[in-house]
């Protein structure tokens, strides 16, 4: 999607966090009434983690029961553009709205599915400031690097955290 882009952290971390929190409140307020009771709408990105550096976007996870996945995916597809650079399976779909302020990413997963991990990663970071420091160091090292390189390094970090904490 933006493989030519470079990774950069938000200049004003406090402002970025406040903007993401405000957008999350708005997105959650809009989605909760139209989603099934099984749905959880969670703020899971760096802006949801105290002390975590952010590039300034908002990441939202929508977790649902498997039976509700098709209808929730259709509901989100009617409201948000699909993330063309992401995979799509029978238990995972991603949406991205680069025009939102800040940029918005939404991942819908079935509870317990292979991709139902973002909330676990966020919980691990919230519980361990050492992990946050390591994640921040990765982000500082990647400042100015191609976005694809940052994402590859981030994917390894996330996998390591999940493997050590949850597997």
Order of alpha helices (4+ residues) and beta strands (2+ residues): alpha-beta-beta-alpha-beta-beta-alpha-alpha-alpha
